[in-house]
């Protein structure tokens, strides 16, 4: 860390927002990842009359509700930070990003929150069909909420549909163009598949835990088989086509970011993807690198002969301001994603052989693997946000111009310490409540009306 950063108010405001955002997103990614499991199980219960599917919904709806509640609590401070710590940015871009932030609150959040209560407590009152619709409402609300937030972020990455007002601030020129930003569509699909990876890993981990403990065998089998299959499909989709399209979007609109992500200082054709390497900024080279020749050219531009720009082709003040952290965030994320595919492919193979529940070592790995999608998602967002620097709105508004000049370093550090302490206590409470639900487990097994052997 550069010691001069410690005296920079923008550094502390960035650190505070990064901390609160990273902590907050631990919860929405699981709700978005679990939502369609709940819909599928409710649909299966409605279609087959098998009560075991309703048992799965009742159990996971409680965990969904706890995640949703903590996500709401941790999301509120971020809205206030736009006004307290980033007032100049809000004054400049609020006429644009305020549209989708308001839509997220008015439409998506209220849709989701209205149906969460019905999903958790309204099964008997609503009946099977309307309870299924409540699950659909929760899933749509959570994913629609994610889309509005990602449209906001996509505008900061690739601004479209705006106009510059007479006072120099930004306003909406075309709401349709803004909402249908091509960057938002690619980012949304990539992000939601990553959230589905998180949800499926958690479902798998609980199934592995119950299998190892020899508890709730029917539910455990359902969680294991459904979780591993969904995790494999979602992990592949995160890599291709969504990750592939995201890389091409970065290469097309943020070539300096692509160069920094790969530690590429000198441009050229047949550019390789570094498997390992350490960026040396002072020497302007990637040390001890092992590369896959031509892979970066192909991933970014579609052909192995494509020219990939290097950092030296751009002025240093246009470079991302922490190339080392950006480089490692991107490469560790890619490594984890590859491991996810291999792990779940092997689990699928063992399931096909009928040996998934009897593979003790694999069950331990599946149970202990659930934190890693959270890490990969965090690294993905670090890649996106570090890569956008030094801009808040890419090409239009610098990060150094966006923080609130009237908020002192002491004020920001004080509130950062307060958030850390509060979130630590909140995290302990959340883990206790979720742990209690998992320890209790699903309702006692009952005889299904039909579909006894249907376990996915």
C-alpha positions in Angstrom: 0.0 0.0 0.0 1.3 3.4 -0.9 1.6 5.4 2.4 0.2 8.5 0.6 -3.1 6.6 0.2 -3.7 6.8 4.0 -4.0 10.5 3.8 -6.3 10.4 0.8 -10.0 10.8 1.7 -11.0 9.0 -1.5 -9.1 5.9 -0.3 -11.0 5.6 2.9 -14.4 6.2 1.2 -13.5 3.5 -1.3 -12.4 1.1 1.4 -15.6 1.7 3.4 -17.8 1.2 0.4 -15.8 -1.9 -0.7 -16.2 -3.4 2.8 -19.9 -2.8 3.1 -20.6 -3.9 -0.4 -18.5 -7.1 -0.1 -20.2 -8.1 3.1 -23.7 -7.3 1.8 -23.3 -9.3 -1.3 -22.6 -12.5 0.7 -26.3 -12.7 1.2 -28.1 -11.7 -2.1 -25.9 -14.2 -4.0 -27.4 -17.0 -1.9 -31.0 -15.8 -2.2 -30.7 -15.5 -5.9 -29.0 -18.9 -6.1 -31.6 -20.6 -3.9 -34.7 -19.0 -5.5 -35.1 -21.3 -8.4 -34.4 -24.4 -6.3 -37.5 -23.4 -4.3 -39.5 -22.9 -7.5 -38.5 -26.2 -8.9 -39.3 -28.1 -5.7 -42.7 -26.4 -5.4 -43.4 -27.2 -9.1 -42.5 -30.9 -8.5 -44.7 -31.0 -5.3 -47.6 -29.5 -7.3 -47.1 -31.9 -10.2 -46.4 -35.2 -8.3 -48.1 -34.6 -4.9 -44.9 -35.8 -3.3 -44.7 -34.2 0.2 -40.9 -34.6 0.3 -40.6 -31.7 -2.2 -42.6 -29.5 0.2 -40.4 -30.5 3.0 -37.4 -29.3 1.0 -39.1 -25.9 0.3 -40.1 -25.4 4.0 -36.5 -26.1 5.1 -34.7 -23.9 2.6 -37.3 -21.1 2.7 -36.2 -20.5 6.3 -32.6 -20.2 5.3 -33.7 -18.0 2.3 -35.6 -15.8 4.7 -32.6 -15.4 7.1 -30.4 -14.5 4.1 -32.9 -12.0 2.8 -33.3 -10.3 6.2 -29.6 -9.8 6.7 -29.2 -8.7 3.1 -31.8 -6.0 3.6 -30.1 -4.8 6.8 -26.6 -4.7 5.2 -27.9 -3.1 2.0 -29.5 0.0 3.6 -26.1 1.6 4.6 -24.9 1.5 1.0 -27.8 3.7 -0.1 -26.9 6.3 2.5 -23.2 6.2 1.5 -24.1 7.6 -1.9 -25.1 10.7 -0.1 -22.6 10.8 2.7 -19.4 9.6 1.2 -20.0 10.0 -2.6 -22.1 13.2 -2.8 -20.2 14.6 -5.7 -20.7 11.4 -7.7 -24.4 11.4 -6.8 -24.7 15.0 -7.8 -23.1 14.2 -11.2 -24.7 10.9 -12.1 -27.7 10.6 -9.8 -30.1 11.7 -12.6 -29.2 8.4 -14.3 -28.3 5.8 -11.7 -31.1 7.0 -9.4 -33.6 5.7 -11.9 -32.6 2.0 -11.6 -31.9 2.3 -7.9 -35.4 3.5 -7.4 -36.8 0.8 -9.7 -34.9 -1.8 -7.6 -36.5 -0.6 -4.4 -40.0 0.1 -5.7 -40.6 -2.8 -8.0 -38.1 -5.7 -7.4 -37.5 -5.4 -3.7 -41.1 -4.9 -2.7 -42.1 -7.8 -5.0 -39.6 -10.1 -3.4 -40.3 -9.0 0.2 -44.0 -9.3 -0.2 -43.8 -12.9 -1.4 -41.0 -14.0 1.1 -43.5 -13.9 4.0 -46.1 -15.7 2.0 -43.5 -18.4 1.1 -42.3 -19.0 4.6 -45.6 -18.7 6.6 -48.4 -18.9 4.0 -48.4 -22.5 2.7 -51.6 -23.6 4.5 -53.5 -20.4 3.9 -52.5 -20.1 0.2 -52.8 -23.7 -0.9 -50.5 -25.5 -3.3 -51.0 -23.5 -6.4 -50.8 -20.0 -4.8 -47.8 -21.1 -2.7 -46.1 -22.1 -5.9 -46.8 -18.7 -7.3 -45.4 -17.1 -4.2 -42.1 -19.0 -4.9 -42.1 -17.8 -8.4 -42.7 -14.2 -7.2 -39.8 -14.5 -4.8 -37.5 -15.8 -7.6 -38.6 -13.1 -10.1 -38.2 -10.4 -7.5 -34.7 -11.4 -6.5 -33.5 -11.7 -10.1 -35.2 -8.5 -11.2 -33.6 -6.7 -8.2 -30.3 -8.1 -9.4 -30.9 -6.8 -12.9 -31.7 -3.2 -11.9 -28.5 -3.1 -9.7 -26.4 -4.5 -12.5 -27.8 -2.0 -15.0 -26.6 0.7 -12.6 -23.2 -0.9 -12.5 -23.1 -1.5 -16.2 -23.7 2.2 -16.8 -20.6 2.9 -14.7 -18.6 0.4 -16.8 -20.1 1.3 -20.2 -22.2 4.4 -20.1 -25.1 4.5 -22.7 -28.4 6.3 -23.0 -27.3 9.5 -21.2 -27.1 13.2 -22.0 -25.1 16.0 -20.4 -27.4 18.5 -18.8 -26.9 22.3 -18.8 -25.4 22.2 -15.3 -22.9 19.5 -16.4 -24.6 16.6 -14.6 -25.9 13.5 -16.4 -29.5 12.8 -17.3 -31.4 10.2 -19.2 -31.5 10.6 -22.9 -33.1 7.2 -23.7 -34.4 5.1 -20.8 -34.7 2.1 -23.2 -31.1 2.3 -24.2 -30.0 2.7 -20.6 -32.1 -0.3 -19.4 -31.0 -2.5 -22.3 -27.3 -1.7 -22.1 -25.5 -4.7 -23.8 -23.0 -4.7 -21.0 -25.8 -5.1 -18.5 -27.2 -8.2 -20.3 -23.8 -9.9 -20.4 -23.0 -9.0 -16.8 -26.4 -10.1 -15.6 -26.2 -13.5 -17.1 -22.7 -14.0 -15.8 -23.5 -12.8 -12.4 -26.7 -14.8 -12.0 -25.0 -18.0 -13.1 -22.3 -17.3 -10.5 -25.0 -16.8 -7.9 -26.5 -20.1 -8.9 -23.1 -21.7 -8.4 -23.2 -20.4 -4.8 -26.7 -21.6 -4.2 -26.0 -25.1 -5.6 -22.8 -25.5 -3.6 -24.6 -24.6 -0.4 -27.4 -27.1 -1.2 -24.8 -29.7 -2.0 -22.9 -29.0 1.2 -25.9 -29.5 3.4 -26.8 -32.7 1.5 -23.2 -34.0 2.1 -23.4 -33.0 5.8 -26.6 -35.0 6.3 -25.2 -37.9 4.4 -22.1 -38.0 6.5 -24.2 -37.8 9.6 -26.6 -40.4 8.3 -29.5 -38.0 8.9 -32.5 -37.2 6.7 -31.4 -39.6 4.0 -34.1 -38.9 1.4 -33.7 -35.1 1.6 -29.9 -35.5 1.7 -29.9 -37.5 -1.5 -32.1 -34.9 -3.2 -29.8 -32.0 -2.1 -26.7 -33.9 -3.2 -28.0 -35.0 -6.6 -29.8 -31.7 -7.5 -27.1 -29.6 -6.1 -24.2 -31.2 -7.9 -26.0 -31.3 -11.2 -27.0 -27.6 -11.0 -23.5 -26.6 -9.8 -21.9 -28.4 -12.8 -24.3 -26.7 -15.3 -24.0 -23.3 -13.7 -20.2 -23.5 -13.4 -19.9 -24.3 -17.1 -22.2 -21.4 -18.0 -20.2 -19.0 -15.9 -17.1 -19.9 -18.0 -18.9 -20.2 -21.3 -20.7 -18.4 -22.9 -21.2 -15.7 -20.2 -17.6 -15.4 -19.0 -16.4 -15.5 -22.6 -18.8 -12.7 -23.6 -17.8 -10.7 -20.6 -14.1 -11.0 -21.6 -15.0 -9.9 -25.1 -16.9 -6.9 -23.7 -13.9 -5.8 -21.7 -11.6 -6.2 -24.6 -13.9 -4.1 -26.8 -14.7 -1.3 -24.5 -11.9 -1.4 -21.8 -8.7 -2.6 -23.5 -6.5 -1.1 -20.9 -8.4 -3.1 -18.2 -7.9 -6.3 -20.2 -4.1 -5.6 -20.4 -4.0 -5.0 -16.6 -6.0 -8.1 -15.8 -3.4 -10.2 -17.7 -0.3 -8.1 -16.7 0.4 -7.5 -20.3 2.6 -4.4 -20.8 3.6 -4.9 -24.4 0.9 -5.4 -27.0 0.9 -7.8 -29.9 -0.9 -10.6 -31.7 -1.1 -14.2 -30.5 -1.4 -12.9 -27.0 -1.4 -15.6 -24.3 -3.3 -16.1 -21.1 -0.9 -16.3 -18.1 -1.4 -19.5 -16.1 1.1 -18.3 -13.5 3.2 -15.1 -13.3 3.8 -12.1 -11.1 3.3 -8.6 -12.4 6.3 -6.3 -11.8 5.0 -2.8 -12.3 8.4 -1.0 -11.9 10.0 -3.3 -14.5 6.9 -3.3 -16.6 6.9 -7.1 -17.2 5.2 -10.3 -16.0 7.8 -12.3 -14.3 8.1 -16.1 -14.3 5.1 -16.4 -16.6 3.8 -19.6 -18.1 1.3 -18.8 -20.8 -1.2 -20.5 -23.1 -0.2 -19.0 -26.5 -2.9 -17.1 -28.4 -5.6 -17.8 -25.8 -6.1 -14.2 -24.8 -6.4 -13.1 -28.4 -9.0 -15.7 -29.0 -11.0 -15.1 -25.8 -11.0 -11.3 -26.2 -11.4 -10.9 -29.9 -12.4 -14.3 -31.4 -9.2 -15.2 -33.3 -5.8 -16.4 -32.2 -4.1 -13.8 -34.4 -6.0 -10.8 -32.9 -3.9 -7.9 -31.6 -4.2 -7.3 -27.8 -3.2 -3.9 -26.5 -0.5 -3.5 -23.9 -0.4 -1.1 -20.9 2.5 0.8 -22.5 0.2 2.0 -25.2 -1.8 4.1 -22.7 -0.7 6.9 -20.4 0.0 5.7 -16.8 -2.8 7.9 -15.4 -5.3 5.7 -17.5 -4.0 2.5 -15.9 -6.0 0.8 -13.1 -4.5 2.0 -9.9 -3.8 -1.4 -8.3 -2.7 -3.7 -11.2 -1.3 -6.4 -8.9 -4.5 -6.9 -6.9 -6.5 -6.8 -10.1 -4.3 -9.4 -11.7 -4.4 -11.8 -8.8 -8.2 -11.3 -8.3 -8.9 -12.2 -11.9 -6.5 -15.2 -12.0 -7.6 -16.7 -8.7 -11.2 -16.3 -9.8 -10.5 -18.2 -13.0 -8.7 -20.9 -11.1 -11.5 -21.4 -8.7 -14.0 -21.6 -11.6 -12.0 -24.3 -13.3 -11.8 -26.3 -10.0 -15.6 -26.0 -9.6 -16.2 -27.5 -13.0 -13.8 -30.4 -12.4 -15.2 -31.1 -8.9 -18.8 -31.2 -9.9 -18.0 -33.2 -13.1 -16.4 -35.8 -10.9 -19.3 -35.7 -8.5 -21.7 -36.2 -11.4 -19.6 -39.1 -12.6 -19.8 -40.7 -9.1 -23.5 -40.1 -9.1 -23.8 -41.8 -12.5 -21.9 -44.8 -11.1 -24.3 -44.8 -8.1 -21.4 -44.2 -5.6 -21.9 -40.5 -4.7 -23.4 -41.1 -1.3 -20.8 -43.8 -0.5 -17.7 -41.7 -1.5 -16.8 -40.4 2.0 -13.8 -38.3 0.9 -15.8 -36.7 -1.9 -18.6 -35.9 0.5 -16.2 -34.2 2.8 -14.8 -32.1 -0.1 -18.4 -31.2 -1.2 -19.3 -30.2 2.4 -16.2 -28.0 2.9 -16.3 -26.5 -0.6 -19.2 -24.2 -0.1 -17.2 -21.0 1.0 -15.2 -21.0 -2.3 -18.0 -19.7 -4.6 -18.4 -16.8 -2.2 -14.7 -16.1 -2.6 -14.9 -16.5 -6.4 -17.9 -14.1 -6.6 -16.0 -11.5 -4.4 -13.0 -11.8 -6.6 -15.1 -11.4 -9.7 -16.5 -8.1 -8.4 -13.1 -7.0 -7.3 -11.9 -7.6 -10.9 -14.8 -5.5 -12.3 -14.4 -2.6 -9.9 -10.6 -2.5 -9.8 -10.6 -2.8 -13.6 -12.8 0.2 -14.0 -10.4 2.5 -12.1 -9.5 5.3 -12.3 -13.1 6.0 -13.4 -16.4 6.0 -11.5 -18.2 6.4 -14.8 -15.9 5.0 -17.4 -14.4 7.7 -19.6 -16.6 10.4 -18.1 -16.0 10.9 -14.4 -12.9 10.1 -12.3 -13.1 8.4 -8.9 -10.9 11.1 -7.4 -13.7 13.6 -8.2 -16.6 11.7 -6.7 -16.0 11.5 -3.0 -17.6 14.0 -0.5 -15.1 16.7 0.3 -16.8 17.7 3.6 -16.4 14.2 5.1 -13.0 13.9 6.9 -10.8 10.8 7.1 -11.6 10.5 10.8 -15.3 10.4 10.2 -14.9 7.7 7.5 -12.5 5.6 9.6 -14.8 5.9 12.6 -17.9 4.7 10.7 -15.8 1.9 9.0 -14.8 0.6 12.4 -18.4 0.8 13.5 -19.6 -1.2 10.4 -16.9 -3.8 11.0 -18.0 -4.3 14.6 -21.7 -4.3 13.8 -21.3 -6.7 10.9 -19.2 -9.0 13.0 -22.0 -9.3 15.6 -24.6 -9.6 12.8 -22.5 -12.3 11.2 -22.3 -14.4 14.4 -26.0 -14.1 14.9 -26.7 -15.1 11.3 -24.4 -18.2 11.5 -26.0 -19.2 14.8 -29.5 -19.0 13.3 -28.6 -20.8 10.1 -26.7 -23.4 12.1 -29.7 -24.0 14.3 -31.9 -24.6 11.3 -29.4 -27.0 9.7 -29.0 -28.8 13.0 -32.8 -29.2 13.3 -33.0 -30.3 9.6 -36.1 -30.7 7.4 -39.4 -31.9 8.9 -39.6 -35.6 9.8 -39.8 -37.8 6.7 -43.3 -38.8 5.6 -44.4 -41.3 3.1 -44.8 -39.7 -0.3 -48.0 -40.1 -2.2 -46.1 -41.0 -5.3 -42.7 -40.5 -6.9 -40.9 -42.3 -4.1 -37.8 -42.8 -6.2 -37.7 -39.3 -7.7 -34.9 -37.6 -6.0 -33.9 -34.6 -8.1 
